Amino acid sequence: MTEATRRTLLGGIAAAPLAAAPLSARAQAANTIRIGVLTDLSGTFRDLNGPNTVAATRLAAQEFAGRGFNVEVVVADHQNRPDVGVNIARQWFDRENVDVVTSLAASSVALAVSDVARERNKVAIATSTATSDLTGRACNANTIHWVYDTYMLAKTSGLATVRAGGDTWFFMTADYAFGHALERDTSNFVRAAGGRVVGSVRTPFPGTTDFSSFLLQAQSSRAKVIGLANAGVDTINSIKQAAEFGITRRGIKIASLLLFITDVHALGLQVAQGLICANTFYWDANDQTRALTRRIRALAGGDTPVAMSHAGDYAGTLHYLKAVADMGVANAKASGRATVERMKAMPTQDDAFGAGSIRIDGRKLHPAYLYEVKSPAESRYQHDYYKLLQTTTPEEAFRPLAEGGCSLVRT
């Protein structure tokens, strides 16, 4: 891990007056919570993570000042490789006194690091991860899954597409845990709604920017809908190339099953207009989301919009710190499992998602929203990209507790 990819924020919470004698190094460490932001800073998911993820986490730490303990934030790039992510997490937990890892991004990384958190009795908060397996067959008592998952995405956007007449599907699927889970969950909803899956193709991840052959294969299937079970730069390239080939002009609908506002920003409204997407946060939804967005962007700089993943970085970190304050630093550092239990027992409240809760399986619950991307003529100001189509309650949006297969759920 290089200095270029590892930064530290000293929260300075409840710092002693300058005239006071400094605490010993051991006492200082005992009163310090260390948050490790393990994310994508340079790859496919950089825009939906990257500087805004670091800024959102820093903001939560800063806003929690004055609670009687220090907060430090360290950052590393896992390069979307599970082996790299696991090695960083082990080093953080074993030698660098990190108490919680956040963000995690790629599902394959999140599943692997979640296991490390369980082994070391630390905390993992996945805020930019999609696979619903994280609160299903792969759940554990040390992990919380925030923001969204493949079940919610499939139900919200996939089901709406079928009901609008898109009853035959062909999937272009990123060939790793996230893509497989999203194709699986969406296929289930397509079939349940009376639709058919006529084919699919696996695309390399990471490792390709040219999706032309896959798009032509999808077009030749005669499906009404090409379902993109991918994310980030892969989604952007798929949609751009579909437009270049004129696929949508032939009456075929592109269903981007995980579309971030950062993707819309990169595509431009001329290309992205009319796409529908499932989200759990939109920066322009209300006064609280707008104010939070201003605070994150002030720390991050740049022109990248604040996405639901960034909102989750803020909200997940804030709730974790609330639990630490409630149970005491010593207890929180002693057991990640106990800290997660406390987080589940406490209602959530923040400017990103409002009021919410965390289930026994680790699933954070909040409403989901179906948006349509505006046309250039409809957009009135910077990042004014979405119009709301429908709102789904938390209980309806996310998988029923009894259906996930989580070992923590007693039936």
C-alpha positions as CSV (number, residue, x, y, z in Angstrom):
1,M,0.0,0.0,0.0
2,T,1.6,3.3,-1.1
3,E,1.3,6.7,0.5
4,A,-0.6,7.8,-2.6
5,T,-3.4,5.5,-1.9
6,R,-3.4,5.7,1.9
7,R,-4.4,8.9,3.7
8,T,-5.3,9.6,7.3
9,L,-7.8,12.0,8.8
10,L,-7.2,12.9,12.4
11,G,-10.7,13.6,13.7
12,G,-9.4,15.4,16.8
13,I,-12.6,14.6,18.7
14,A,-12.5,15.9,22.3
15,A,-8.9,17.0,21.9
16,A,-7.2,18.1,25.0
17,P,-6.2,21.8,25.5
18,L,-2.8,22.7,24.2
19,A,-1.5,23.4,27.7
20,A,-2.5,20.0,29.0
21,A,0.0,17.2,29.2
22,P,-0.4,14.8,26.2
23,L,-1.8,11.4,26.6
24,S,0.5,8.4,26.3
25,A,0.5,6.7,23.0
26,R,-1.2,3.7,24.5
27,A,-3.9,5.7,26.1
28,Q,-4.4,7.7,22.9
29,A,-4.8,4.5,20.9
30,A,-7.3,3.1,23.4
31,N,-9.4,6.1,23.0
32,T,-9.3,6.2,19.2
33,I,-11.6,4.6,16.7
34,R,-10.0,3.8,13.3
35,I,-12.1,3.6,10.2
36,G,-10.7,2.0,7.1
37,V,-12.2,3.1,3.8
38,L,-11.5,0.2,1.5
39,T,-12.7,1.2,-1.9
40,D,-12.1,1.7,-5.6
41,L,-9.9,4.8,-6.2
42,S,-8.7,4.1,-9.7
43,G,-10.8,1.5,-11.5
44,T,-14.2,0.7,-12.9
45,F,-16.1,2.1,-9.8
46,R,-13.9,5.2,-9.1
47,D,-16.7,7.7,-9.8
48,L,-19.3,6.0,-7.6
49,N,-16.6,5.7,-4.9
50,G,-13.4,7.6,-5.1
51,P,-13.0,11.2,-3.7
52,N,-16.7,11.5,-2.8
53,T,-16.5,8.3,-0.7
54,V,-13.5,9.6,1.2
55,A,-15.1,13.0,1.7
56,A,-18.5,11.5,2.9
57,T,-16.7,9.4,5.5
58,R,-14.5,12.3,6.6
59,L,-17.7,14.4,6.9
60,A,-19.4,11.9,9.2
61,A,-16.3,11.8,11.4
62,Q,-16.1,15.6,11.6
63,E,-19.7,16.0,12.4
64,F,-19.4,13.5,15.2
65,A,-16.8,15.7,17.0
66,G,-17.1,16.3,20.8
67,R,-18.2,12.8,21.9
68,G,-15.2,12.0,24.0
69,F,-13.1,9.9,21.7
70,N,-10.8,10.4,18.7
71,V,-11.6,9.2,15.1
72,E,-9.0,8.4,12.4
73,V,-9.8,7.5,8.8
74,V,-7.4,5.6,6.7
75,V,-8.0,4.9,3.0
76,A,-6.8,2.2,0.5
77,D,-7.5,1.1,-3.0
78,H,-8.4,-2.6,-3.4
79,Q,-8.2,-2.4,-7.2
80,N,-11.4,-4.5,-7.3
81,R,-9.3,-7.6,-6.4
82,P,-10.5,-9.8,-3.5
83,D,-6.9,-10.9,-2.7
84,V,-5.8,-7.3,-2.5
85,G,-8.8,-6.4,-0.4
86,V,-8.3,-9.3,2.0
87,N,-4.6,-8.5,2.5
88,I,-5.3,-4.9,3.3
89,A,-8.1,-5.7,5.7
90,R,-5.9,-8.3,7.5
91,Q,-3.1,-5.8,7.8
92,W,-5.4,-3.1,9.1
93,F,-7.1,-5.4,11.7
94,D,-4.0,-7.2,12.8
95,R,-1.3,-4.5,12.8
96,E,-2.9,-1.1,12.4
97,N,-5.7,-1.2,15.0
98,V,-8.5,-0.5,12.5
99,D,-11.9,-1.2,14.0
100,V,-14.3,-1.0,11.0
101,V,-13.9,-1.3,7.2
102,T,-16.4,0.6,5.0
103,S,-17.4,1.1,1.3
104,L,-15.9,-2.2,-0.1
105,A,-17.4,-1.6,-3.6
106,A,-17.0,-4.8,-5.7
107,S,-19.2,-7.7,-4.4
108,S,-16.3,-10.2,-4.7
109,V,-14.2,-7.9,-2.5
110,A,-17.0,-7.3,0.0
111,L,-17.8,-11.0,0.4
112,A,-14.1,-11.8,1.0
113,V,-13.5,-8.9,3.5
114,S,-16.7,-9.7,5.3
115,D,-15.3,-13.1,6.2
116,V,-12.1,-11.4,7.4
117,A,-14.1,-9.1,9.7
118,R,-15.9,-12.1,11.1
119,E,-12.7,-14.0,11.7
120,R,-11.1,-11.0,13.4
121,N,-14.3,-9.9,15.2
122,K,-14.2,-6.5,13.6
123,V,-17.0,-4.6,11.7
124,A,-17.6,-4.4,8.0
125,I,-20.1,-1.9,6.5
126,A,-20.7,-2.5,2.8
127,T,-22.0,0.8,1.3
128,S,-21.2,0.3,-2.3
129,T,-21.8,-3.4,-2.8
130,A,-24.8,-5.0,-4.6
131,T,-24.9,-8.7,-4.1
132,S,-27.9,-9.7,-2.0
133,D,-25.9,-12.8,-0.8
134,L,-24.2,-10.5,1.7
135,T,-27.4,-10.7,3.8
136,G,-28.4,-14.1,2.5
137,R,-26.2,-17.2,2.3
138,A,-23.0,-15.3,3.1
139,C,-24.4,-13.2,6.0
140,N,-22.5,-13.0,9.3
141,A,-22.9,-11.2,12.7
142,N,-20.1,-8.7,11.9
143,T,-21.4,-7.2,8.6
144,I,-24.0,-4.6,7.7
145,H,-25.2,-4.0,4.1
146,W,-26.3,-0.4,3.4
147,V,-27.8,1.4,0.5
148,Y,-29.0,-1.2,-2.1
149,D,-28.7,-4.8,-3.3
150,T,-29.5,-6.9,-6.3
151,Y,-32.9,-8.0,-5.0
152,M,-34.0,-4.4,-4.6
153,L,-32.6,-3.4,-8.0
154,A,-34.2,-6.3,-9.7
155,K,-37.6,-5.8,-8.1
156,T,-37.7,-2.0,-8.6
157,S,-36.4,-1.5,-12.1
158,G,-36.6,-5.0,-13.6
159,L,-40.3,-5.5,-12.6
160,A,-41.2,-2.1,-13.9
161,T,-39.6,-2.8,-17.2
162,V,-41.6,-6.1,-17.6
163,R,-44.8,-4.4,-16.7
164,A,-44.1,-1.7,-19.3
165,G,-44.1,-4.4,-22.0
166,G,-40.5,-5.6,-21.9
167,D,-41.3,-9.3,-21.5
168,T,-38.4,-11.0,-23.2
169,W,-34.8,-10.4,-21.9
170,F,-31.2,-11.0,-22.8
171,F,-28.6,-10.4,-20.1
172,M,-25.1,-8.9,-20.5
173,T,-23.6,-9.9,-17.2
174,A,-20.3,-8.9,-15.6
175,D,-18.6,-12.2,-14.8
176,Y,-18.2,-12.0,-11.1
177,A,-20.3,-12.2,-7.9
178,F,-22.3,-9.0,-8.4
179,G,-23.3,-9.6,-12.0
180,H,-24.3,-13.2,-11.3
181,A,-26.5,-12.2,-8.4
182,L,-28.1,-9.3,-10.3
183,E,-28.9,-11.6,-13.3
184,R,-30.3,-14.3,-11.0
185,D,-32.5,-11.9,-9.0
186,T,-33.8,-10.0,-12.1
187,S,-34.5,-13.3,-13.9
188,N,-36.6,-14.4,-11.0
189,F,-38.8,-11.3,-11.2
190,V,-39.0,-11.4,-15.0
191,R,-40.3,-14.9,-14.9
192,A,-42.7,-14.2,-11.9
193,A,-44.2,-11.3,-13.9
194,G,-44.8,-13.6,-16.9
195,G,-41.7,-12.7,-18.9
196,R,-39.0,-14.9,-20.4
197,V,-35.2,-14.9,-20.4
198,V,-34.1,-15.9,-23.9
199,G,-30.3,-15.8,-23.3
200,S,-27.3,-14.3,-21.6
201,V,-23.6,-13.7,-22.1
202,R,-20.9,-13.2,-19.5
203,T,-18.5,-10.2,-20.0
204,P,-15.0,-10.2,-18.5
205,F,-14.5,-8.2,-15.3
206,P,-12.4,-6.3,-15.1
207,G,-10.7,-6.4,-18.5
208,T,-12.8,-5.1,-21.4
209,T,-14.0,-1.8,-22.7
210,D,-15.4,-3.1,-26.0
211,F,-18.9,-4.6,-25.6
212,S,-19.7,-4.6,-29.3
213,S,-19.7,-8.4,-29.9
214,F,-21.9,-8.9,-26.7
215,L,-24.4,-6.2,-27.9
216,L,-24.6,-7.8,-31.3
217,Q,-25.2,-11.2,-29.7
218,A,-28.0,-9.6,-27.6
219,Q,-29.5,-7.9,-30.6
220,S,-29.6,-11.2,-32.6
221,S,-31.6,-12.9,-29.8
222,R,-34.6,-10.7,-30.7
223,A,-35.2,-9.9,-27.0
224,K,-37.2,-6.8,-26.3
225,V,-34.9,-5.9,-23.4
226,I,-31.1,-6.1,-23.0
227,G,-30.5,-6.2,-19.3
228,L,-27.2,-4.8,-18.2
229,A,-26.0,-6.7,-15.1
230,N,-22.9,-4.5,-14.7
231,A,-22.0,-1.2,-13.1
232,G,-19.7,1.8,-13.3
233,V,-17.5,2.3,-16.4
234,D,-18.9,-1.0,-17.9
235,T,-22.4,0.3,-17.8
236,I,-21.3,3.6,-19.4
237,N,-19.5,1.9,-22.2
238,S,-22.3,-0.6,-22.8
239,I,-24.9,2.2,-23.1
240,K,-22.7,4.4,-25.3
241,Q,-21.9,1.5,-27.7
242,A,-25.6,0.5,-27.8
243,A,-26.4,4.1,-28.9
244,E,-23.6,4.0,-31.5
245,F,-25.0,0.8,-33.0
246,G,-28.5,2.2,-33.1
247,I,-29.9,-0.6,-31.0
248,T,-32.5,1.4,-29.2
249,R,-33.7,2.9,-32.5
250,R,-34.7,-0.6,-33.5
251,G,-37.1,-0.8,-30.6
252,I,-34.9,-2.7,-28.2
253,K,-34.9,-1.3,-24.6
254,I,-31.7,-1.1,-22.6
255,A,-32.3,-1.8,-18.9
256,S,-29.5,-0.7,-16.8
257,L,-30.2,-2.5,-13.6
258,L,-27.6,-0.6,-11.6
259,L,-27.3,3.0,-12.8
260,F,-25.7,5.6,-10.7
261,I,-26.1,9.4,-11.1
262,T,-22.4,9.4,-11.8
263,D,-23.0,7.2,-14.8
264,V,-25.7,9.6,-16.1
265,H,-23.2,12.5,-15.6
266,A,-20.6,10.7,-17.7
267,L,-23.1,9.7,-20.4
268,G,-24.7,13.1,-20.7
269,L,-28.5,13.5,-20.9
270,Q,-28.6,13.3,-24.7
271,V,-27.6,9.6,-24.4
272,A,-29.0,8.7,-21.0
273,Q,-32.5,10.4,-21.4
274,G,-35.3,8.0,-20.8
275,L,-33.4,5.4,-18.9
276,I,-35.0,4.2,-15.7
277,C,-33.1,3.3,-12.6
278,A,-33.6,2.2,-9.0
279,N,-32.1,4.4,-6.3
280,T,-32.3,4.9,-2.6
281,F,-30.9,8.4,-2.5
282,Y,-31.2,11.4,-4.8
283,W,-29.3,14.5,-4.0
284,D,-32.2,16.8,-5.0
285,A,-34.9,15.0,-3.2
286,N,-35.4,17.4,-0.3
287,D,-33.7,20.1,1.8
288,Q,-31.7,17.6,3.9
289,T,-30.3,15.7,0.9
290,R,-29.4,19.0,-0.8
291,A,-27.6,20.3,2.3
292,L,-25.7,17.0,2.8
293,T,-24.6,17.1,-0.8
294,R,-23.2,20.6,-0.4
295,R,-21.2,19.5,2.6
296,I,-19.8,16.4,0.9
297,R,-18.9,18.3,-2.3
298,A,-17.2,21.1,-0.3
299,L,-14.8,18.5,1.1
300,A,-14.4,16.5,-2.1
301,G,-14.1,19.2,-4.7
302,G,-14.6,18.5,-8.4
303,D,-17.7,18.1,-10.5
304,T,-18.7,14.5,-9.7
305,P,-22.4,14.2,-8.4
306,V,-23.1,12.7,-5.0
307,A,-24.5,9.2,-5.6
308,M,-26.4,6.8,-3.3
309,S,-23.1,5.0,-2.6
310,H,-21.6,8.2,-1.3
311,A,-24.7,8.9,0.9
312,G,-24.2,5.4,2.3
313,D,-20.6,6.1,3.2
314,Y,-21.8,9.1,5.3
315,A,-24.8,7.4,6.9
316,G,-23.1,4.1,7.7
317,T,-20.1,5.8,9.3
318,L,-22.4,8.1,11.3
319,H,-24.5,5.3,12.6
320,Y,-21.4,3.3,13.5
321,L,-20.0,6.2,15.5
322,K,-23.4,6.6,17.3
323,A,-23.2,3.0,18.4
324,V,-19.6,3.5,19.6
325,A,-20.7,6.5,21.7
326,D,-23.6,4.5,23.1
327,M,-21.7,1.5,24.2
328,G,-18.3,3.0,24.9
329,V,-15.0,2.9,23.0
330,A,-13.5,0.1,25.0
331,N,-16.5,-2.2,24.4
332,A,-16.7,-1.3,20.8
333,K,-13.0,-2.0,20.2
334,A,-13.3,-5.3,22.1
335,S,-16.0,-6.8,19.9
336,G,-17.1,-5.9,16.4
337,R,-20.0,-8.4,16.8
338,A,-21.3,-6.6,19.9
339,T,-21.0,-3.3,18.0
340,V,-23.0,-4.6,15.1
341,E,-25.6,-5.8,17.6
342,R,-25.8,-2.3,19.0
343,M,-26.1,-0.8,15.6
344,K,-29.0,-3.1,14.8
345,A,-30.8,-2.3,18.1
346,M,-30.6,1.5,17.4
347,P,-32.9,3.2,14.9
348,T,-31.0,5.0,12.2
349,Q,-31.5,8.7,11.4
350,D,-29.5,10.8,9.0
351,D,-29.8,13.5,6.3
352,A,-29.3,11.0,3.5
353,F,-32.0,8.4,4.1
354,G,-34.0,9.8,7.0
355,A,-35.4,7.4,9.5
356,G,-34.6,3.7,9.1
357,S,-33.5,0.4,10.8
358,I,-31.2,-2.5,10.4
359,R,-32.5,-6.1,10.4
360,I,-31.1,-9.1,12.1
361,D,-29.5,-10.3,8.8
362,G,-27.6,-7.0,8.5
363,R,-29.9,-5.5,5.8
364,K,-30.3,-1.7,6.3
365,L,-33.9,-0.8,5.5
366,H,-35.1,2.5,3.8
367,P,-37.4,3.3,0.9
368,A,-36.4,2.7,-2.7
369,Y,-37.3,5.0,-5.7
370,L,-37.7,4.4,-9.4
371,Y,-36.4,7.4,-11.4
372,E,-36.4,8.3,-15.1
373,V,-33.5,10.2,-16.5
374,K,-34.6,13.6,-17.8
375,S,-34.1,14.9,-21.3
376,P,-31.7,17.9,-21.8
377,A,-34.7,20.2,-22.2
378,E,-36.1,19.1,-18.9
379,S,-32.9,19.7,-16.8
380,R,-32.8,23.1,-15.3
381,Y,-29.6,23.2,-13.3
382,Q,-26.4,21.3,-12.5
383,H,-27.0,17.6,-11.8
384,D,-30.8,18.0,-12.3
385,Y,-31.1,14.6,-13.9
386,Y,-34.0,12.6,-12.4
387,K,-37.8,12.6,-12.2
388,L,-39.5,10.4,-9.7
389,L,-41.8,7.6,-11.1
390,Q,-42.6,5.6,-7.9
391,T,-41.7,5.1,-4.3
392,T,-41.5,1.6,-2.7
393,T,-41.6,1.1,1.1
394,P,-38.6,-0.6,2.8
395,E,-40.6,-3.7,3.5
396,E,-41.6,-4.0,-0.1
397,A,-38.3,-3.0,-1.7
398,F,-36.0,-5.5,0.1
399,R,-36.1,-9.3,0.2
400,P,-38.3,-10.7,3.0
401,L,-36.3,-11.8,5.9
402,A,-37.4,-15.4,5.8
403,E,-36.4,-15.8,2.1
404,G,-32.7,-14.9,2.2
405,G,-31.3,-18.0,3.9
406,C,-29.3,-16.1,6.4
407,S,-28.0,-18.3,9.3
408,L,-28.7,-15.5,11.8
409,V,-32.5,-15.7,11.2
410,R,-34.2,-18.1,13.4
411,T,-37.4,-19.5,11.7
